Amino acid sequence: MEKKQFKVKDIAKLIKDEKLPWVVNSDRQPDDLVHQHAIGSVEPKNLKPASKEKDADLKKHITKETHNPYLYERRKALGFIMGEAANKTYSENRMLTPEIMTELAAPGISNSVDWRERWGWRWITMPRNQNPCESCWAFSAACVVESMVRIEHCVWSPRSEGDIREGMGQRCENGNWPNNALTWIKTNGVADPACYPFYNYNHAYTPTADRSGRTVYVPDCVALPTLASQKTWIDTVGPITMCFEVYHDYDGYGGGIYVKSTNPANYYRGLHAVTIVGYDDTNQCWICKNSWGQTWGELWNGVRGYFRIRYGEVKCDYYTKYGVRYSNPDPWTKRRLHNGNLLESSAGAMHRNLELLYATAGKAKHYSRDGSSMAWAAGPMFGTDVASTPTLISTTYGRNLECVFRTTGNRLRHFWRNEATGVWGDGGLFGPTNVIGTPGFIQGNFGSPGNFEVVVLTSDGQLNHWWKDGAGWHIGVKFGSGIAYSGAALIQGTYGAKGNFEHVAVNGTTHQMQPFSKNNDTTGLWSSGVCFGSNIYSAPVMIQSQFGATTENMPGNFELCVVVGGLVQHWWRDNLNNTGWHLNTTFGTGVSSVVGLLQGSSGFNLECIVLLNTGRIQHWWRDGSGWHVGLIIA
């Protein structure tokens, strides 16, 4: 049979004549030819029919506690979390409104789920485009992994489909299957697009030198052959892969629930892989994210790229579907979410241990909090000349922990921990000879691995920018004047293609917080912004959070904590609507300074470490209902 090249009006006529429950893409003109998108054309090797696969034992796979408060309550209601673990509750968290709690506590699998937006949060990255490569299988796998990082760790983590394809030795014209990609990711991880992007043509595999520190890992993927296990997984874990047959009318899809036209001219094109992001039992359909860009498909929230398909249609339920859980994010994913002496590492069974450094008697002491038991444990001590609380980061150099602190000789010293041995090593002295502040310390995105960047206050009231590449530390520029306090308030934000450096210090004349920004796209110069706050006599700590980041491309808010009169003030800057800095609330008592701040995996909560007037350090945390006092750690 000759394959007919449909026009938009031809497919519209098929839909009308057969009374199909979907519509043609309304962005196209009637006489436009329907573009034939790339799919996968290989035979389904290693992709089992669902009827040949043993169903998953879901209690084996999802009984571990999750720190997503919504899923915790949902799993508890369905009996996946039982016994002592079920005694925990998030119900006092204001994010879990009575209406949401009623939904979460409902018995039986939900009637409908849509991870594009669920419980008021977005969880799925924006649709991307595979064309003209037959790489749908890599897009399906990447979407599942980055969705699970978002769901399990509350952070956007775009992954590179190109890293999967070229890493597996595949070419643009080579098809494959999502389960093979997920199996490869278990051993090799999948990197971010800046480490190695997706090319829509064949390209030599040349990831950056620090790929090992920029990869998300997952354990074995879980086969889900039955509709019951698939819906249970989507309801209580997250999105899954799907493979199905493509006919040419699907190329012209523009909305509604896809059902194949039976017209003889509607020819079979091959097999395709996508990601199921939800389902709707009322309308008997899967909700899916495709990889044909944002000009094809159903419009959702102003963006195309999605589709709905009737259960069982074009063999969409014939092949086994796959899911993953317990994602292990990389330091690069979380680099903006922590500052000061506190960070969330990938250690522990839940890949969310807290790591903390504390200065005592000229030494730095390492504490860790287990992400499952939430118990703090003291670790090793290192250094002999520690004069300030170390600023701690996790880097793409083998995922090492690294820190910088002010020494008793008013210099800066760098230490790093070998993750293979757990031993801290001295990286040496550097910087000015008149340091008086706590250093701001980050790994930026210049170079590969990314350069270290430090901003620190010296006794002349100026801020000093130093940076380190493979050749060692280099002096940058001095900026600002009359600065009285400066600390761990340096980040590389998401403004600008290269990412601006942002820093907040305290002006010694006005005793207000003074923001500085370095435009890395153009001049590379530091400039001062509008001051805010009052009566401030301590250094702030600042992060860029996930609040306000409604998609992976949106800038999250800046979150800042600083002490005023023994109390901690929590400020935030609206980076999406550009409405400036806002004082959120005040908490604590008898506090000398803030030394650590992060947004971790536990339900978008903020975690804060403060130094008390007694010299002890204390943990505070904030959920939707406000700030709560935690343990005195040391």
N, C-alpha and C positions, 0 to 999 in steps of 0.2 A: 504494500500500500504506500502511495506517495504521501510523504509527510507535509501537511498543509501548514503554511506560515499564516497564522491567524492575525487578523486585525482586531483591535479592541472591540469594534462593533460586532465582529463575528462571535467572540466569546460572550458578549452581552446578550446576543440573541440565543446562544445555547442556554445561558442561565435562565432567560425568560421562558423559552419554549419548554424546558424541563422542570421549571419551577424550583430551581436549586436555591438553597438558603444562603447564598453569598452574592457578592457584587464584584464587578470589574473595578480595577483601580481608577478612581475618579480623577486622578491627576493626569491621565492620558487623554488624548483626543481620539474620537471615534475611528479615524483612518490611520492612526498610529499602528505600526506593526508591534505585536507582542514580543518583547525581547526574551530570548531564550537564555536563562541563567545557567551558570555552571553548577553541576551536581557531582556526584561520584558515580563512576560507571563500572567499577570493578565488581567481580562476583563477591558475594558475602562470605568470604573465608573468615573463620574465627568469630563469626557473628551467628550465634545459635538461634534457631527458631524458638520462640518462647515455650512451645510445647515440648521441647527437648531439654529444657533447663529445669533443674530442681528449684523450687521456690525458696526464697531467703527466709532464714530464721530471724525475724526482725528483732526479737528480744535479745538476741545475741549481739546485734550490731548497734542498737541505739539505747541501751539501758544505762550507758554512762551518763553522768550528770552533764547537762549543757548549761553554759553561762549566759545563754540568750534567755532572758526571763520569760518571754512569751512561749518559747518552745519548751522550757522547763515545765510550766504550768500545763501546757498541752499534753506533753508526754506523761505527766503525772495523772492527768484525767483519764488517759487511755491505758494506764497500768504498766507503762514501760519503766517508770521510775517508782520504786516501791521501797518498803522498809524504812530504815533510818533516813535514807536520802530524801524520802518523800515528806519528811517533817519540815523541810525548808520551805519557805514561802516568799514570793515576791509581791504578794497582794497589796502591801502598803506602799508600793512604788506608784507614784501618781501616773506614770506612763500606762499602768494597767488599770484603766478606768473600770467602773462597774460593768459597763457594756462589754468591754474587752474581756474581763474576767468571766462573764457569762458565756461568751463565745469559747474561751479557752477551756472552760470546765465542762463543755458539752460532751456527753458520751457518744461514742461511735465516731467514725471518720467524718470529717467536715463534708458538707454538701458541695462546697466550692472553695478553691484556694487560688490566689493569684499573687505570686511572689514579686511581681513588678511593683506592687504597693500592698503591703500587709501591715495592719496595726499602725498605720500612719507613717511607715518608713518605706523607703525604696531599698530593694535588695539586689536588683539585677542591673548589670551594666547595659549601656546603650547598644542598639544593633550595629553591627559592623558588616563589612563587605568582603566576601571571598573572591569575587569575580576578577579575572576569568579563570581562576585556578579551581581545581577539583579538591578543595580543602575543607569541605563542609564538616568532615569528621574531626578535624583539628579545632574548628570553631565550636562545635558541640562540646567537646571535651574541655576546652579552655573556659567556656561559659559556666559549665558545672563547677569547675574548680574555683573560679573567681567568685561565683555566687556563694559557695560554701565558706570562703574566707569572710565575705561580708556578713553572712548569717551567723557564723561561729565566733568571729572576732570583731564584728562591728566596724569594719574598715573597708573602704574600696581598695581593690587590689587587681587592676587590669593585668591580664596575662597575654603572652604573645603566641598567637597561632603559628607564626613563622618559626618560633623556637621549637615548637612541637614538630612541624613538618620537616624542616631542615635537620633538626636534631635527630629525627628518626631516619634520616637518609632518604626521605621521599622527595619527589619532584612535583612541580606544579600540576602535571598531568596525571600523577599517581593518586588513585583513590585509596582509602583505608577506612577504618572503623573506629568509633569513639572508644570502645573498650580497649582496643590495642593502644590508643593514645594514653588512656588513663593508666594502663599497666606500665607504659614507658615512664610516665610522670612519677609513679611510685619510686622508681630507682633513680631517675635523673632530675626530677623536679621540672617545673616550667617557669621560665624567667619573665620579667616584665618587658614591655615593648621597647623601652629605651636600652635594654641590654641587647636585645636582638629583635627587630621589628618583623611584621608580616610584609613580605614582598609579594605582589601579585604577578610575579614571574620567577623563574628559577634563579637562585642566588647562592653563592658560596656561603656556607655556614660559618659566620665570623662573630660570635657573641663577644661581649666585652670580657676583659680578663678577670673580672670579679663575679662571673656568672654564678659560681657556687654560693655566693652570699646574697643572691638576688632571685632565688628560686623558691616557689611554694611546692611542698611535697604533700602527698596524700597516701594513705595505705591502700590495700587492695580495693578495687571497685567492687560493688555488691550487685550481683545479678538480680533483677526484679522481673520475673517472667509473667506474673499475673496482675490483672487490674487491681486486685485487692492490695497486694504488696506495693504496687506502684503508687496508688493513691495514699496509702498509709505513709509511705516514705515522703511523698511531696508534702503531706500535711504536717509531719513531725520532724522532717530533716531538711529537705530542700529540693531543688530542681534535679531532673534526670535527663539522660540522653534518649533520643528516639530516632529510628531509621524507618523509612517508608518509600513507597514507589511514587515517582513523579510522572504526571501526565502534562501535556503542554498547556492545558487550560489553567493549571496551577500557576504558570508564569504570569498570567493576567489577573491573579487574585487581588482584590482590594478591600475585602472586609466581609464579615459574616462567618458562617460555619462552612468550611470547605467540604464539598461532596463532589466527587469526580463526575464530569459529564459523560454520558454514555454514547455520545455522538461518535460514529466510526472514525471521523477525522481527528478525534482527540487521541493522539498517539502517545505511547509509553516512551519515556526518555531515560529511565534508569533509577537508581536508588539515591536517596538523599538523607543526610543526618542533620538534626536540629536539636534544640533543647526545650524540653517541656518545663514551663515555669508555673503551670497551674492546671486546674481542671474545673469543669462546671457540670455537675450531674443534672441540673435542671435542663440544660441545653444539650447534654450528652456529648461533651466535646473536651478535647485537650486545648490548653492555651500555650502557645509556643513562641519562641524567639527564633527567627531565621537569621541567615548570614548573607542576605542579598542587599544589604544597605538600607538606607532610610527613605528610598523612593518607591519601594515595593511594599505591598502588604497592607495590613489593617492599621488605621490611625488610632494610636493610643496616647493620650496626654500630649498631643501635638506632634508626635513622632510616628512614622511608619516603620515597618520592619517586623511586625508580629503577625500571627495568624491563629485562627481557631480551626480545628479539624474534628469532624465527627469520629467518635470512638469506632475503631475497626476499619475506618476508611483507608483505601489504597494500602492495605497491609500495615497500617501504622501500629497495630497491636500484634503483628505476626512475629516480629523479631524481638529478642530480649532487650529490655531497657536496663540502664546502669546508673547507679548513684555512688557518691563518695561521701565520707564524713571524716571528722577529726583532722581537718586541714592544718598544715604546719607552715605558717607564714614566715617570710624572710624579714631580716632587719630593714631592708629598703622599704617594704610596705609600711612599716610602723615608724619610720624615721621622724615624722613630724608630730607624733602623738605623745612624745615624752620630752622632759627636760629636767635639768638639775641632777640630783643624785638617784633618780628613780627611773626604771624602765621595765617594760614587759618583754621578756625574752621568749624564745621558742622552746625552752626547756620544759620538762615535765610531761606527764601523760596527756594533759590538755593543751600543751604548747602555749602556756600562758603564765609561767612563773614570774613573780615580781623580783627584780634585782635592785639592791640598794647599797650605797656606800655611805659610811659614816666616819667622820674625822674625830679621832680621840687620841690624846697624848702623842701627837706627832705621827700617828699612823692612820691608815685607812682600813676600816673593817667592812667586810662584805657580808651582807645579810641577803637571804632569799626567802620568798614566800611560795610555798607549793600551791599550784593552781587548782588542786583538787581539795586538799585539806584546809587550805588557807592559813596554815601554821607557818610562822616565821622561824628561821633557823640561822644561827650565827655561823659564818664561814671564816675563811682565812683573813689575816691581817697582812698588810704590806706597806712599804715606804717607811722613811724615817724622818721626813721633813714636811709632813702634811700640815699646812696652816689654814686651809679653808676646806669646806665641804667639796669633795670632788664632783665634777660634772661628768656624768656617765653616759656613754652611747654604746650601741651595738652596731658593728660595722660589717661591710661586705667583704672584709679581709677574713675569710673563713668563719664568718659570724662571730668574730671575737668581740668580747667586751673591752672597751677602751675608756680611759678617763684622763682628765687634765685637772690639776689643782694648783693653787698658789702655795709656794714653799715658804718655809720659815725665813729664807733668804730673799723673799719678795721676787722670786722668779716663777716661771711656770714649769711644771714637770708632767710628762706623759707616761702613763702606765698602760699596759695591755695584758689581757688574759688569753693564754693559749687554750682554745676550747677543747683541744684534744687531751690536754693534761690537767686543765683547771688551774694552772700555775700563773700567777701574775708576774710580768716582767717589766723592768724599768726601761722606758723609752727615752729617757734622758731629759736634761734641762733645755729650755729655750725661752725666747721672749725677752721682754724688757727687764730691767733691774730694779724697777720701782713699782711693781704690781701691788695694788691695794684692794682690788675687788676679786670676787669669785668669777672665774672665766665662763663665758658662753662658749660652748663647744659643740660642733656638729660635723657630720660628714656630708659635704655638698655633692653636687652632680658634675663638677668640673673635673675632667680627667677620668680615667678608668683603671683601677678603682678610684672613686671620687676623692677629691682632696679633702683634708681636714681644714676646718675654718674655726678660728678662735677670735673672739672680741673680748677684751679685758680692760678694766680701768686702771690707770696709773696715777701716781701722786700729783701730777700736774693738772688733774681734772679732765684729762682727755681719754677718749676711747681708742684703743689700739687694735687694729685688725692684722692678724697673722694667719698664714696658711701653709699647709704642708702637702707636697707632692712626693713623688718617688725620690727626689733629690734632697729632701729634708725640709726644714721649716724656713719660711721666708717672711720678712717684714712687709706688710702691706702699707696701709695709710693710717694716719691719725685723724680723728674726726670728733666733733662736739667740743664743748668747752664748759667749764664750771660744773662738771658732772660730780655728784656726791656719792652715788651708789649705782653699781652695775653688777649684774649676776647672770644667771642661766636663763636669759631671755633672748637668745639668738636662735632663729630658725631660717631655713630657706623655704619660703612659701611657694604658692602656686600662681602668684601674679607674674605675668611675663612668660615668654617661651622658655627662657633659661632659668626662671625662678629667682625672684628678688630675695636678697637677704633682708631680714627684718630684725630689729633689736629695740628693746625698750630699757631705758636707764632712768635715773632720777636726777633732776636738775637741782643743784645745790643752793640756788638763789630762791627759786619759787617753791621748792620741795613738791613739785609735781612730776608725774611720769612723762618722760620725753621720748617719743618714738623716733626711730631712725630707719631709713630704708635705703638699700643700695640697688639701683637699677642695673641689673646684669645684662639687659638686652641692648642698652645704648651706651650711656656715659660711663657706667661702672662707678659712679660717684655716690657717696653717702649724702643723704639729705634729711633734714629734720622735719617732723610732722607737728601736728597740733597737740600741745600738752594736755593732760587730763589728770584728775585726782587732786588731792591736797593733803598737806601735813604728812608727807611720806618720808620716813627716815630709815628705810631698809630697801634691799634690792628685790625687784619682782622676778617671778619665774613665769615663762610663757610657752604655750604650745599652739599648734594649729590643729583644731579638732575636726570631728566629722559632723558636728552640728552645722546646719546650713548647706552641707554638701549633698544636695538632693540627687546628684548624679556624680559619677567619677570625674566629670569634667568641671564641676562647680567648686569654687574655693570654700573650704570650711572656715568657720569662725576662729579667730584668735581667742584663746582663753588665758587669763592671767590672774595670778594670786599674789598679793603683797600684804605686808603687815602695816597697820595703822593703829597706833595706840594700844598695842597688845592684842588686837583682833585681826583676823584675816579678812581682807576684802577680795571678793571674786568679781573680776571684770571680764567683759567679752566685747569683741569688736565684730560688727556685722559686716563680713566681707562680701556677702552676696548682694545686699542692697546698698552698701556703702553708707550706712547711717552713723558710722563712728563707734566710739567706745561707750559702753554702758555698764554701770555698776549693778551687778546682779543681786548680791547678798553679802552678809558679813557672818563669820562664824569663828568659833574658838575663843580661848581666853588665855592670858599669860604667855602669848607667843612672841618670840624674839624675831624670827624670820621664817620665810617659806624657803625650803631647800629642794623640793621635788614636786613635779606635777605630771600627770599623764592621763590619757583616756585609754582605758584598757578593753579587754574582751568581754567584760561583764556588763552586758546590756547598755553600752554607751556611757557607763558611769565614769566620772572623774575620780582620780585618786590623788591625794595631796599629802606630802610629808612636811611637817613643820618642826622647827627647833624651838623648844620651850625656854622660858627664862631660867629654868632649872638646869639647862644644858642637855636635857633628854630630848629624843625625837619621837614624834607621835604621828600616827596615820589617821587621816580623815578621808572620807569617801562620800561622793554625791550620786544619788540616783534621782529619779523623777520627783521624789518627795522632798528633796533638799539634802543638806550636808549632815553627815553622821560621824560621831567621834568613834575612832577605832582604837587600836592598841598603842600603848607606849612601847616602842620597839627596843630602844637602847638608851 
